[in-house]
Amino acid sequence: MTSIKQKIVDSDAFQVITARYHQYNRRRQLKRQYGDVIEKYRRDQSLYQSASQSGSQPSNKIWLCWWQGETLMSPLVKECYDRIRRFNPDKQVILITVDNMEQYVSFPSYILEKFRKGIISKTHMSDLLRAELLARYGGVWMDATIYTFGPIPERFYEKTLYTGRCAFNKKDYNVSRNRWTSYFWVSPWPGHIFFRFLSDFWRAYWKEQETLIEYFLIDYVIDFGYHTIPLVKRELDAVDINGCGVDYWVLLRKLRDDYSPELIERIRQENWMQKLSYKGEEFNQKKAPHPERSVYKALFLDVIQKTPSRESVNQNA
């Protein structure tokens, strides 16, 4: 009997059902506690006006965040950051750190105090930061661990909202269901209703809360807006499926493998970007079957000796 129960618990169907039930309850909780934030955007049509309708030029800013600053980047993060600057010389690439954040955004004192006390983690603070920056300035938000194979495609700027969207996978239990990626956003013009909603939500949330009720709360908040603000749903549904790639995680899974140009080329042909992680860099390298010729070593250790100097990169940024 126990083995039968375990098989049921381990089954895909059970995982999907429990995930959907959890998501349903979380949506109800958010609506009950923060429905007033949603109503503000549902009722006031003036909030749907954006700078794109005024004929202004789209923002040329690319926003990244590495709280410790460039000098303390790991090899993987450093290469991701340098590639973004090399591939986009016509864009203003801005790195947000703990020292310069307040030069660009203004958070309420209660948020800053909770951030300084560690109640709001640095990881979650970047969720607040991306909403604030894109609402105020527009442009592109990229996590510092995104590895790109070329410049940001111009077609990403043809819509007023763009993100990574993949084909639906019934085994994906995340509330996003591949409709967006929280680590990559394009908002060519400032003032988009989506990022203003996120900014207002985080302010309301942290005015009351002392803890993060969900590690992936950002995805639940986006889902909340998706289901209740018609324009947000329309614009997210209009994003190209597989426009940024078919699998954003394949390179991360291959870091321990033996490097070959053919392997990287296959990944490049199917993807504009790859999502990596700085966590466990040294561990992954040590656990590679052949550390001296691993993908990680070739892309992030050997490349340090081959890329242009920081001074030349800075001149191009």
Backbone hydrogen bonds in HBPLUS format (Angstrom, degrees):
<---DONOR---> <-ACCEPTOR-->    atom                        ^
c    i                          cat <-CA-CA->   ^        H-A-AA   ^      H-
h    n   atom  resd res      DA  || num        DHA   H-A  angle D-A-AA Bond
n    s   type  num  typ     dist DA aas  dist angle  dist       angle   num
A0005-LYS N   A0001-MET O   3.03 MM   4  6.36 160.1  2.07 150.8 155.8     1
A0006-GLN N   A0002-THR O   2.92 MM   4  6.18 154.7  1.99 148.4 155.9     2
A0007-LYS N   A0003-SER O   2.97 MM   4  6.16 152.1  2.05 142.1 149.1     3
A0008-ILE N   A0004-ILE O   3.02 MM   4  6.32 152.3  2.10 146.5 153.9     4
A0009-VAL N   A0005-LYS O   2.93 MM   4  6.22 163.8  1.96 151.9 156.0     5
A0010-ASP N   A0006-GLN O   2.89 MM   4  6.04 151.5  1.97 146.8 154.6     6
A0011-SER N   A0007-LYS O   3.07 MM   4  6.03 116.7  2.49 134.5 148.2     7
A0011-SER N   A0008-ILE O   3.16 MM   3  5.19 149.2  2.26 100.0 109.2     8
A0015-GLN N   A0011-SER O   3.14 MM   4  6.42 160.9  2.18 149.0 154.4     9
A0016-VAL N   A0012-ASP O   2.88 MM   4  6.11 159.3  1.93 154.5 159.8    10
A0017-ILE N   A0013-ALA O   2.96 MM   4  6.14 166.3  1.98 151.2 155.0    11
A0018-THR N   A0014-PHE O   2.95 MM   4  6.10 171.4  1.95 154.8 157.0    12
A0019-ALA N   A0015-GLN O   2.98 MM   4  6.01 154.2  2.05 141.5 149.2    13
A0020-ARG N   A0016-VAL O   2.89 MM   4  6.06 163.6  1.91 153.4 157.8    14
A0021-TYR N   A0017-ILE O   2.93 MM   4  6.10 155.0  1.99 147.9 155.3    15
A0022-HIS N   A0018-THR O   2.97 MM   4  6.14 158.3  2.02 145.0 150.4    16
A0023-GLN N   A0019-ALA O   2.91 MM   4  6.15 157.7  1.96 149.0 155.5    17
A0024-TYR N   A0020-ARG O   2.85 MM   4  6.04 154.6  1.91 147.1 153.9    18
A0025-ASN N   A0021-TYR O   3.07 MM   4  6.32 162.4  2.11 149.2 152.9    19
A0026-ARG N   A0022-HIS O   2.94 MM   4  6.15 152.8  2.01 147.0 155.0    20
A0027-ARG N   A0023-GLN O   2.92 MM   4  6.13 157.9  1.97 149.2 154.7    21
A0028-ARG N   A0024-TYR O   3.11 MM   4  6.38 158.4  2.16 147.1 152.6    22
A0029-GLN N   A0025-ASN O   2.99 MM   4  6.22 152.9  2.07 143.7 151.1    23
A0030-LEU N   A0026-ARG O   2.95 MM   4  6.21 163.9  1.97 154.4 157.9    24
A0031-LYS N   A0027-ARG O   2.93 MM   4  6.11 161.4  1.96 151.9 157.3    25
A0032-ARG N   A0028-ARG O   2.93 MM   4  6.06 155.3  1.99 144.7 151.6    26
A0033-GLN N   A0029-GLN O   2.96 MM   4  6.15 158.1  2.01 151.3 156.8    27
A0034-TYR N   A0030-LEU O   2.70 MM   4  5.47 156.3  1.75 147.9 155.2    28
A0035-GLY N   A0031-LYS O   3.01 MM   4  4.48 116.0  2.43 127.6 125.1    29
A0037-VAL N   A0034-TYR O   3.10 MM   3  5.62 140.1  2.26 110.9 120.3    30
A0039-GLU N   A0035-GLY O   2.94 MM   4  6.24 162.3  1.97 154.1 159.1    31
A0040-LYS N   A0036-ASP O   3.22 MM   4  6.34 146.3  2.34 138.4 145.2    32
A0041-TYR N   A0038-ILE O   2.92 MM   3  5.46 129.9  2.17 111.4 123.5    33
A0042-ARG N   A0038-ILE O   2.96 MM   4  6.23 141.1  2.12 147.9 159.7    34
A0043-ARG N   A0039-GLU O   3.04 MM   4  5.94 155.0  2.11 150.1 152.9    35
A0044-ASP N   A0040-LYS O   3.40 MM   4  6.10 158.4  2.45 131.3 137.3    36
A0047-LEU N   A0044-ASP O   3.15 MM   3  5.88 159.0  2.20 117.6 123.0    37
A0048-TYR N   A0045-GLN O   3.00 MM   3  5.50 163.4  2.03 114.5 120.0    38
A0049-GLN N   A0046-SER O   3.26 MM   3  5.75 166.5  2.28 111.6 115.7    39
A0053-GLN N   A0050-SER O   3.06 MM   3  5.82 157.9  2.11 120.4 125.8    40
A0054-SER N   A0051-ALA O   3.05 MM   3  5.27 160.9  2.09 108.8 114.9    41
A0059-SER N   A0188-PRO O   2.64 MM 129  5.42 168.1  1.66 165.6 162.0    42
A0092-GLN N   A0060-ASN O   2.87 MM  32  5.95 159.0  1.91 144.1 151.1    43
A0140-VAL N   A0061-LYS O   2.90 MM  79  6.29 148.4  2.01 143.1 153.5    44
A0062-ILE N   A0092-GLN O   2.92 MM  30  6.03 159.5  1.96 143.5 142.0    45
A0094-ILE N   A0062-ILE O   2.83 MM  32  6.08 169.7  1.84 170.0 172.5    46
A0063-TRP N   A0140-VAL O   2.64 MM  77  5.90 177.3  1.64 171.3 170.6    47
A0142-MET N   A0063-TRP O   3.02 MM  79  6.27 161.6  2.06 177.4 176.4    48
A0064-LEU N   A0094-ILE O   3.02 MM  30  6.28 156.2  2.07 165.7 163.7    49
A0096-ILE N   A0064-LEU O   2.76 MM  32  6.06 169.3  1.77 146.3 149.6    50
A0066-TRP N   A0096-ILE O   3.05 MM  30  6.30 152.6  2.13 162.7 169.0    51
A0069-GLY N   A0066-TRP O   2.85 MM   3  5.54 156.0  1.90 126.2 133.9    52
A0098-VAL N   A0067-TRP O   3.10 MM  31  4.94 170.7  2.11 128.2 125.2    53
A0072-LEU N   A0069-GLY O   3.24 MM   3  5.83 152.1  2.32 113.8 121.2    54
A0073-MET N   A0070-GLU O   3.14 MM   3  5.34 158.8  2.19 118.8 116.7    55
A0078-LYS N   A0074-SER O   2.86 MM   4  5.95 166.8  1.87 163.2 167.5    56
A0079-GLU N   A0075-PRO O   3.11 MM   4  6.21 157.6  2.16 143.8 148.7    57
A0080-CYS N   A0076-LEU O   3.10 MM   4  6.33 160.7  2.13 149.9 155.4    58
A0081-TYR N   A0077-VAL O   2.91 MM   4  6.10 164.4  1.94 154.5 158.6    59
A0082-ASP N   A0078-LYS O   2.89 MM   4  6.07 162.9  1.92 148.2 153.3    60
A0083-ARG N   A0079-GLU O   2.94 MM   4  6.02 154.1  2.01 146.3 152.8    61
A0084-ILE N   A0080-CYS O   3.18 MM   4  6.44 155.1  2.24 145.2 151.2    62
A0085-ARG N   A0081-TYR O   3.21 MM   4  6.56 155.6  2.28 148.1 154.2    63
A0086-ARG N   A0082-ASP O   2.88 MM   4  6.10 161.7  1.91 151.5 156.9    64
A0087-PHE N   A0083-ARG O   2.89 MM   4  5.90 163.1  1.92 151.6 155.9    65
A0091-LYS N   A0088-ASN O   3.05 MM   3  5.49 165.9  2.07 118.4 121.7    66
A0101-MET N   A0097-THR O   3.09 MM   4  5.79 133.4  2.32 152.0 158.1    67
A0103-GLN N   A0100-ASN O   2.90 MM   3  5.41 160.0  1.94 119.5 126.1    68
A0104-TYR N   A0101-MET O   2.99 MM   3  5.72 160.2  2.03 120.6 126.4    69
A0105-VAL N   A0101-MET O   3.18 MM   4  6.39 155.3  2.24 152.4 159.9    70
A0111-ILE N   A0108-PRO O   3.08 MM   3  5.52 133.7  2.30 108.8 120.3    71
A0112-LEU N   A0108-PRO O   3.20 MM   4  6.59 165.5  2.22 156.5 160.2    72
A0113-GLU N   A0109-SER O   2.87 MM   4  5.99 158.0  1.92 150.8 157.0    73
A0114-LYS N   A0110-TYR O   3.20 MM   4  6.19 156.3  2.25 131.4 137.5    74
A0115-PHE N   A0111-ILE O   2.91 MM   4  6.11 146.0  2.02 147.1 157.2    75
A0116-ARG N   A0112-LEU O   2.94 MM   4  6.16 161.1  1.97 149.1 153.5    76
A0117-LYS N   A0113-GLU O   3.01 MM   4  6.21 145.9  2.13 143.3 152.7    77
A0119-ILE N   A0114-LYS O   2.86 MM   5  4.98 124.5  2.17 155.7 161.8    78
A0120-ILE N   A0114-LYS O   3.07 MM   6  5.55 163.0  2.10 116.6 117.6    79
A0118-GLY N   A0115-PHE O   3.11 MM   3  5.14 149.5  2.20  99.7 109.1    80
A0125-MET N   A0121-SER O   2.80 MM   4  5.98 152.8  1.87 147.7 156.6    81
A0126-SER N   A0122-LYS O   3.20 MM   4  6.38 141.4  2.36 139.8 146.9    82
A0127-ASP N   A0124-HIS O   2.79 MM   3  5.13 137.0  1.97 106.5 119.4    83
A0128-LEU N   A0124-HIS O   3.34 MM   4  6.88 149.8  2.43 148.8 156.0    84
A0129-LEU N   A0125-MET O   2.84 MM   4  6.07 155.1  1.90 147.6 155.7    85
A0130-ARG N   A0126-SER O   3.05 MM   4  6.13 161.9  2.08 144.2 146.2    86
A0132-GLU N   A0128-LEU O   3.07 MM   4  6.28 160.9  2.10 150.8 156.4    87
A0133-LEU N   A0129-LEU O   2.89 MM   4  6.07 168.8  1.90 160.2 162.6    88
A0134-LEU N   A0130-ARG O   3.11 MM   4  6.07 168.3  2.12 144.6 148.2    89
A0135-ALA N   A0131-ALA O   3.00 MM   4  5.98 150.4  2.08 141.5 150.0    90
A0136-ARG N   A0132-GLU O   3.04 MM   4  6.11 153.2  2.12 143.6 150.6    91
A0137-TYR N   A0133-LEU O   2.75 MM   4  5.71 168.2  1.76 155.5 159.7    92
A0138-GLY N   A0134-LEU O   3.03 MM   4  4.14 127.4  2.31  98.8 113.0    93
A0191-GLY N   A0135-ALA O   2.81 MM  56  4.72 146.3  1.93 121.5 132.6    94
A0139-GLY N   A0187-SER O   2.69 MM  48  5.23 156.7  1.74 134.6 138.5    95
A0187-SER N   A0139-GLY O   2.79 MM  48  5.23 177.6  1.79 170.8 170.7    96
A0141-TRP N   A0185-TRP O   2.84 MM  44  5.12 162.2  1.87 147.2 153.3    97
A0185-TRP N   A0141-TRP O   3.03 MM  44  5.12 159.1  2.07 140.8 146.1    98
A0143-ASP N   A0183-TYR O   3.01 MM  40  5.29 140.7  2.17 158.2 156.2    99
A0146-ILE N   A0143-ASP O   3.21 MM   3  5.75 140.4  2.38 125.7 122.3   100
A0276-LEU N   A0145-THR O   2.88 MM 131  5.23 162.8  1.91 158.8 163.4   101
A0147-TYR N   A0274-GLN O   2.81 MM 127  5.06 162.5  1.84 156.7 159.2   102
A0274-GLN N   A0147-TYR O   2.81 MM 127  5.06 139.0  1.98 141.1 154.0   103
A0149-PHE N   A0272-TRP O   3.04 MM 123  5.52 154.4  2.11 158.8 157.8   104
A0156-PHE N   A0153-PRO O   3.07 MM   3  5.73 155.2  2.13 115.0 121.9   105
A0157-TYR N   A0154-GLU O   2.94 MM   3  5.49 148.4  2.04 114.7 123.4   106
A0158-GLU N   A0155-ARG O   3.18 MM   3  5.12 160.5  2.22 101.6 107.5   107
A0162-TYR N   A0186-VAL O   2.91 MM  24  4.86 145.1  2.03 144.7 148.4   108
A0186-VAL N   A0162-TYR O   2.81 MM  24  4.86 153.6  1.88 144.9 143.4   109
A0242-ASN N   A0165-ARG O   2.64 MM  77  5.75 158.8  1.68 149.3 156.8   110
A0166-CYS N   A0178-ASN O   2.98 MM  12  5.18 151.7  2.07 144.0 152.7   111
A0172-ASP N   A0169-ASN O   2.90 MM   3  5.39 165.9  1.92 121.0 124.5   112
A0177-ARG N   A0174-ASN O   3.07 MM   3  5.68 145.5  2.20 117.0 125.0   113
A0179-ARG N   A0176-SER O   2.93 MM   3  5.56 165.2  1.95 121.8 126.8   114
A0184-PHE N   A0181-THR O   3.42 MM   3  5.87 175.2  2.42 115.2 116.1   115
A0196-ARG N   A0192-HIS O   3.09 MM   4  6.37 153.2  2.17 154.3 162.5   116
A0197-PHE N   A0193-ILE O   2.87 MM   4  5.98 154.1  1.93 146.0 152.8   117
A0198-LEU N   A0194-PHE O   3.06 MM   4  6.37 159.1  2.11 142.0 147.5   118
A0199-SER N   A0195-PHE O   2.95 MM   4  6.02 161.0  1.98 140.1 145.5   119
A0200-ASP N   A0196-ARG O   2.95 MM   4  6.14 161.9  1.98 148.3 152.9   120
A0201-PHE N   A0197-PHE O   2.83 MM   4  6.03 155.6  1.89 151.6 159.2   121
A0202-TRP N   A0198-LEU O   2.99 MM   4  6.24 168.3  2.00 157.1 158.4   122
A0203-ARG N   A0199-SER O   3.20 MM   4  6.41 155.7  2.26 144.2 150.8   123
A0204-ALA N   A0200-ASP O   3.02 MM   4  6.27 162.9  2.05 150.6 154.9   124
A0205-TYR N   A0201-PHE O   2.79 MM   4  6.00 161.4  1.82 158.1 164.1   125
A0206-TRP N   A0202-TRP O   2.97 MM   4  6.02 176.3  1.98 150.4 151.7   126
A0207-LYS N   A0203-ARG O   3.10 MM   4  6.06 125.1  2.42 136.6 149.1   127
A0208-GLU N   A0205-TYR O   3.13 MM   3  5.68 146.3  2.25 109.1 117.7   128
A0209-GLN N   A0205-TYR O   2.89 MM   4  5.97 160.0  1.93 154.0 160.7   129
A0217-LEU N   A0214-GLU O   3.07 MM   3  4.80 137.1  2.26 116.9 110.5   130
A0219-ASP N   A0216-PHE O   3.00 MM   3  5.62 132.3  2.23 114.4 124.8   131
A0220-TYR N   A0217-LEU O   2.98 MM   3  4.97 116.1  2.40  96.3 112.8   132
A0221-VAL N   A0217-LEU O   2.84 MM   4  6.13 153.9  1.91 159.1 166.6   133
A0222-ILE N   A0218-ILE O   2.99 MM   4  6.22 158.2  2.04 144.8 150.7   134
A0223-ASP N   A0219-ASP O   2.90 MM   4  6.04 158.5  1.95 142.1 148.7   135
A0224-PHE N   A0220-TYR O   2.83 MM   4  5.98 145.7  1.95 138.3 148.1   136
A0225-GLY N   A0221-VAL O   2.98 MM   4  6.34 157.3  2.04 149.8 154.1   137
A0226-TYR N   A0222-ILE O   2.78 MM   4  6.02 154.0  1.85 149.6 158.2   138
A0227-HIS N   A0223-ASP O   3.03 MM   4  6.21 153.8  2.10 149.3 153.4   139
A0228-THR N   A0225-GLY O   3.25 MM   3  5.21 144.6  2.39  97.1 107.1   140
A0229-ILE N   A0225-GLY O   2.84 MM   4  5.40 153.9  1.91 152.2 152.2   141
A0232-VAL N   A0229-ILE O   3.05 MM   3  5.53 122.0  2.40 114.2 127.9   142
A0233-LYS N   A0229-ILE O   3.27 MM   4  6.62 160.6  2.31 157.2 162.9   143
A0234-ARG N   A0230-PRO O   2.98 MM   4  6.24 165.2  2.00 155.1 159.2   144
A0235-GLU N   A0231-LEU O   2.97 MM   4  6.12 163.8  1.99 152.3 156.1   145
A0236-LEU N   A0232-VAL O   3.00 MM   4  6.11 160.6  2.04 150.8 156.2   146
A0237-ASP N   A0233-LYS O   2.91 MM   4  5.96 158.6  1.96 150.3 156.7   147
A0238-ALA N   A0234-ARG O   3.08 MM   4  6.16 126.2  2.38 133.1 146.3   148
A0239-VAL N   A0236-LEU O   3.29 MM   3  5.48 160.9  2.32 104.6 110.3   149
A0272-TRP N   A0244-CYS O   2.90 MM  28  5.27 160.8  1.94 127.5 133.8   150
A0246-VAL N   A0270-GLU O   3.24 MM  24  6.17 138.7  2.42 140.2 151.5   151
A0275-LYS N   A0248-TYR O   2.68 MM  27  5.46 163.3  1.71 148.2 153.5   152
A0253-ARG N   A0249-TRP O   3.25 MM   4  6.58 151.5  2.33 150.3 158.0   153
A0254-LYS N   A0251-LEU O   2.97 MM   3  4.98 141.4  2.12  98.8 110.8   154
A0257-ASP N   A0254-LYS O   2.91 MM   3  5.22 145.3  2.04 111.0 122.0   155
A0296-TYR N   A0255-LEU O   3.04 MM  41  4.84 154.5  2.11 142.8 134.7   156
A0295-VAL N   A0257-ASP O   2.82 MM  38  5.81 136.4  2.01 163.1 168.3   157
A0259-TYR N   A0293-ARG O   2.81 MM  34  5.96 167.5  1.82 163.5 162.4   158
A0263-LEU N   A0260-SER O   3.09 MM   3  5.36 124.7  2.41 103.9 116.8   159
A0264-ILE N   A0260-SER O   3.37 MM   4  6.78 162.9  2.40 157.0 159.5   160
A0265-GLU N   A0261-PRO O   2.92 MM   4  6.08 154.0  1.99 148.0 156.0   161
A0266-ARG N   A0262-GLU O   2.97 MM   4  6.18 151.5  2.06 145.0 151.7   162
A0267-ILE N   A0263-LEU O   3.19 MM   4  6.53 156.1  2.25 147.4 153.4   163
A0268-ARG N   A0264-ILE O   2.87 MM   4  6.09 159.6  1.91 148.6 154.9   164
A0269-GLN N   A0265-GLU O   2.92 MM   4  6.06 155.4  1.98 149.0 154.3   165
A0270-GLU N   A0267-ILE O   3.23 MM   3  5.54 138.6  2.41 103.2 113.8   166
A0271-ASN N   A0267-ILE O   3.08 MM   4  6.09 121.3  2.44 143.5 159.2   167
A0271-ASN N   A0268-ARG O   3.30 MM   3  5.15 146.6  2.42  96.6 105.9   168
A0284-ASN N   A0280-GLY O   2.85 MM   4  5.93 165.1  1.88 153.6 156.8   169
A0285-GLN N   A0281-GLU O   3.09 MM   4  6.35 157.5  2.14 149.6 155.9   170
A0286-LYS N   A0282-GLU O   2.96 MM   4  6.20 158.2  2.01 149.3 155.0   171
A0287-LYS N   A0283-PHE O   2.94 MM   4  6.15 145.8  2.06 147.6 157.3   172
A0288-ALA N   A0285-GLN O   3.30 MM   3  5.28 157.7  2.35  99.2 105.8   173
A0293-ARG N   A0290-HIS O   2.93 MM   3  5.74 163.8  1.96 127.6 132.6   174
A0298-ALA N   A0294-SER O   3.08 MM   4  6.34 164.7  2.10 150.2 154.1   175
A0299-LEU N   A0295-VAL O   2.97 MM   4  6.09 161.5  2.00 156.1 160.4   176
A0300-PHE N   A0296-TYR O   2.88 MM   4  5.68 154.2  1.95 150.2 156.8   177
A0301-LEU N   A0297-LYS O   3.03 MM   4  4.75 147.4  2.14 119.7 127.0   178
A0302-ASP N   A0297-LYS O   2.75 MM   5  5.95 173.2  1.76 168.5 169.0   179
A0304-ILE N   A0301-LEU O   3.33 MM   3  5.68 148.2  2.44 105.1 113.0   180
A0305-GLN N   A0302-ASP O   3.15 MM   3  5.90 147.2  2.26 118.1 124.5   181
A0306-LYS N   A0303-VAL O   2.92 MM   3  4.97 147.7  2.03 102.5 113.0   182
A0307-THR N   A0303-VAL O   3.02 MM   4  6.06 142.9  2.17 164.9 167.8   183
A0313-VAL N   A0309-SER O   3.11 MM   4  6.41 157.4  2.16 150.1 156.9   184
A0314-ASN N   A0310-ARG O   2.83 MM   4  6.00 160.6  1.87 151.8 156.8   185
A0315-GLN N   A0311-GLU O   3.10 MM   4  6.33 145.2  2.23 141.4 150.2   186
A0316-ASN N   A0312-SER O   3.27 MM   4  6.50 137.1  2.46 136.1 146.2   187
A0316-ASN N   A0313-VAL O   3.03 MM   3  5.18 130.1  2.28  99.0 112.4   188
A0317-ALA N   A0313-VAL O   3.08 MM   4  6.29 127.5  2.36 142.7 157.2   189
A0317-ALA N   A0314-ASN O   3.29 MM   3  5.13 138.3  2.48  91.3 102.5   190
